Amino acid sequence: MKRWYATVLRTLFFTLLGFLSFKLIQYGHRLLKQPYLLTNQLPDDLDDHTTIEAKGLRIAAANLLSGVEKRGLLNGQQKLVLCAGLRNFREPWARDFGFASFGLMELGEWQAVKESLEVFLIHQRPTGQFPVKIHSTSIADRYLHSLFKREQPIHAPIKPKYITAHNTISLDGNALLVIASLNYAARSGDDEFVETHWPALKRAVIWLEDHALEDDGLLHQAAFADWADSIARSGRVLYTNVLYWKALHELALAAPLYSSADDESYFRDKARQLKASINAHFWRQDLGYYVTNEIFDNLSSSGNLLAIAWEMTTPDQAESILDCMDEFDMANPVPTQVVHRAYPNKFVALENRWGGIANYHTSAAWLWLGGWHIIALARMERFMEAELLLYRLSNVIVRDGAVHEVYAPDGFHLSSFWYTSEAPLTWSAGMVVYAHYVYQRHVQKLHNGATISEN
């Protein structure tokens, strides 16, 4: 009896082992059949541009457009989407696309923006929540393709994911997609798009309201839940609430065109109340900037720069923030550093510490932040500083031949044994393009003796 039982167990074990080996060989065969990842190709007309800034803009524009491709959806439709990258992130992310769309609009890529927005709108939940991303591959799959320098497969339909890798709900994507939708309509003149999707945009903000505190209306988030998702910053966070304010503000401006007077007054009042709460909770007159949240009183560039660029600050506040960032040398050698003082190590995700990139969201620099830094400086007519940052940003891009995801304090892209910075990163490429155009418009308006307001 025991011998029979052992024979069955051995048979099952070797059958399972054989099956797993077959599947592993099958997977390896499919992986190795994928084309090799191509190195970043420089634009053919790069030599036609004489300045570093012009060359940097041309590379950034090419990097941005390289992420636009047709993908299949679960319902059988084919849509243009903007992927976050090519090696690690060949999939559309709400956050990445929300920012990158500003650059696509400058390049006149109306269809890519519209269809990318439609993909997220198709997958919006009845509650109003947008997906964090729309994907077709797992983390392990993406890592193995990257390890073997192979293109990620894109034949499978993309499907929504609503929870982050840290098993949290992300709020900033919802606000960004509302902002991107209204910016698309304003720049393209596609009023029908907003008229069609106005209820969905309202639901997106109502979903955000469900995460706001009753006493002050500020959004309250979990740890590892916003763009700086390697940091356990939770509760009321500046960056997330500035995006929320911008979404409310833009809905209030758009309501007379697409909706009722009730919507206009509702969103206008909500935006006004939220702005007052942001100033009451985050502004520190003694420090001269908005603090990150209740726990961290450091200057985080994302929320502060967006507040300036979107004219949420007073002129005095804007000047003070920019003075502090200059004093802290946050844009040297690469614009711009995430925070002026690192978060305590215990708040940094374990995988980042183990992977040798604990500074990913601290002393590292991101060009998308550099883009907003340039825009903020230009808005305050600090053109010499804006020009310097534009040169530094462009010089790094030309040196590397690509827009990298993130840069170490030594000025070169961040890399460790386990991790290599994505290149190109369309989020940053889009913001580089946008910053170039906004800067030039401010300079032109200054020469013409006028002022402008930028989104």
SULGIVEN-V812873 format. One record per backbone hydrogen bond with DSSP energy under -1.0 kcal/mol. CO is the residue of the C=O (numbers start at 1). NH is the residue of the N-H. If there is no record, write none. Layout:
co=CO nh=NH
co=CO nh=NH
//
This chain:
co=1 nh=5
co=2 nh=6
co=3 nh=7
co=4 nh=8
co=5 nh=9
co=6 nh=10
co=7 nh=11
co=8 nh=12
co=9 nh=13
co=10 nh=14
co=11 nh=15
co=12 nh=16
co=13 nh=17
co=14 nh=18
co=15 nh=19
co=16 nh=20
co=17 nh=21
co=18 nh=22
co=19 nh=23
co=20 nh=24
co=21 nh=25
co=22 nh=26
co=23 nh=27
co=24 nh=28
co=25 nh=29
co=26 nh=30
co=27 nh=31
co=28 nh=32
co=29 nh=33
co=31 nh=34
co=35 nh=151
co=43 nh=46
co=45 nh=48
co=46 nh=49
co=51 nh=55
co=52 nh=56
co=53 nh=57
co=54 nh=58
co=55 nh=59
co=56 nh=60
co=57 nh=61
co=58 nh=62
co=59 nh=63
co=60 nh=64
co=61 nh=65
co=62 nh=66
co=64 nh=67
co=65 nh=68
co=67 nh=83
co=69 nh=81
co=71 nh=79
co=72 nh=158
co=73 nh=76
co=77 nh=73
co=79 nh=71
co=81 nh=69
co=84 nh=426
co=89 nh=85
co=89 nh=91
co=91 nh=84
co=92 nh=134
co=93 nh=97
co=94 nh=98
co=95 nh=99
co=96 nh=100
co=97 nh=101
co=99 nh=102
co=100 nh=104
co=101 nh=105
co=102 nh=106
co=103 nh=107
co=104 nh=109
co=105 nh=108
co=108 nh=110
co=109 nh=113
co=110 nh=114
co=111 nh=115
co=112 nh=116
co=113 nh=117
co=114 nh=118
co=115 nh=119
co=116 nh=120
co=117 nh=121
co=118 nh=122
co=119 nh=123
co=121 nh=124
co=125 nh=128
co=129 nh=125
co=132 nh=94
co=133 nh=161
co=135 nh=159
co=138 nh=142
co=139 nh=143
co=140 nh=144
co=141 nh=145
co=142 nh=146
co=143 nh=147
co=144 nh=148
co=145 nh=150
co=146 nh=149
co=149 nh=37
co=159 nh=135
co=161 nh=132
co=161 nh=133
co=164 nh=167
co=168 nh=164
co=171 nh=175
co=172 nh=176
co=173 nh=177
co=174 nh=178
co=175 nh=179
co=176 nh=180
co=177 nh=181
co=178 nh=182
co=179 nh=183
co=180 nh=184
co=181 nh=185
co=182 nh=186
co=183 nh=187
co=184 nh=188
co=185 nh=189
co=189 nh=191
co=191 nh=195
co=192 nh=196
co=193 nh=197
co=194 nh=198
co=197 nh=201
co=198 nh=202
co=199 nh=203
co=200 nh=204
co=201 nh=205
co=202 nh=206
co=203 nh=207
co=204 nh=208
co=205 nh=209
co=206 nh=210
co=208 nh=211
co=209 nh=212
co=211 nh=220
co=213 nh=217
co=218 nh=213
co=221 nh=235
co=227 nh=229
co=228 nh=231
co=230 nh=349
co=231 nh=224
co=231 nh=233
co=235 nh=221
co=237 nh=241
co=238 nh=242
co=239 nh=243
co=240 nh=244
co=241 nh=245
co=242 nh=246
co=243 nh=247
co=244 nh=248
co=245 nh=249
co=246 nh=250
co=247 nh=251
co=248 nh=252
co=249 nh=253
co=250 nh=254
co=251 nh=255
co=254 nh=257
co=254 nh=258
co=255 nh=259
co=260 nh=264
co=261 nh=265
co=262 nh=266
co=263 nh=267
co=264 nh=268
co=265 nh=269
co=266 nh=270
co=267 nh=271
co=268 nh=272
co=269 nh=273
co=270 nh=274
co=271 nh=275
co=272 nh=276
co=273 nh=277
co=274 nh=278
co=275 nh=279
co=276 nh=280
co=277 nh=281
co=278 nh=282
co=282 nh=291
co=284 nh=288
co=289 nh=284
co=292 nh=238
co=296 nh=293
co=299 nh=340
co=300 nh=304
co=301 nh=305
co=302 nh=306
co=303 nh=307
co=304 nh=308
co=305 nh=309
co=306 nh=310
co=307 nh=312
co=307 nh=313
co=308 nh=311
co=314 nh=318
co=315 nh=319
co=316 nh=320
co=317 nh=321
co=318 nh=322
co=319 nh=323
co=320 nh=324
co=321 nh=325
co=322 nh=326
co=323 nh=327
co=324 nh=328
co=325 nh=330
co=330 nh=337
co=336 nh=366
co=338 nh=301
co=344 nh=347
co=345 nh=348
co=347 nh=232
co=349 nh=353
co=350 nh=354
co=351 nh=355
co=352 nh=357
co=353 nh=356
co=357 nh=360
co=359 nh=362
co=359 nh=364
co=362 nh=339
co=364 nh=338
co=365 nh=407
co=366 nh=370
co=367 nh=371
co=368 nh=372
co=369 nh=373
co=370 nh=374
co=371 nh=375
co=372 nh=376
co=373 nh=377
co=374 nh=378
co=375 nh=379
co=376 nh=380
co=377 nh=382
co=378 nh=381
co=382 nh=386
co=383 nh=387
co=384 nh=388
co=385 nh=389
co=386 nh=390
co=387 nh=391
co=388 nh=392
co=389 nh=393
co=390 nh=394
co=391 nh=395
co=392 nh=396
co=393 nh=397
co=394 nh=398
co=395 nh=399
co=396 nh=400
co=397 nh=401
co=403 nh=425
co=406 nh=414
co=407 nh=365
co=408 nh=411
co=412 nh=408
co=414 nh=421
co=419 nh=416
co=422 nh=405
co=425 nh=429
co=426 nh=430
co=427 nh=431
co=428 nh=432
co=429 nh=433
co=430 nh=434
co=431 nh=435
co=432 nh=436
co=433 nh=437
co=434 nh=438
co=435 nh=439
co=436 nh=440
co=437 nh=441
co=438 nh=442
co=439 nh=443
co=440 nh=444
co=441 nh=445
co=442 nh=446
co=443 nh=447
co=444 nh=448
co=445 nh=450
co=446 nh=449
//
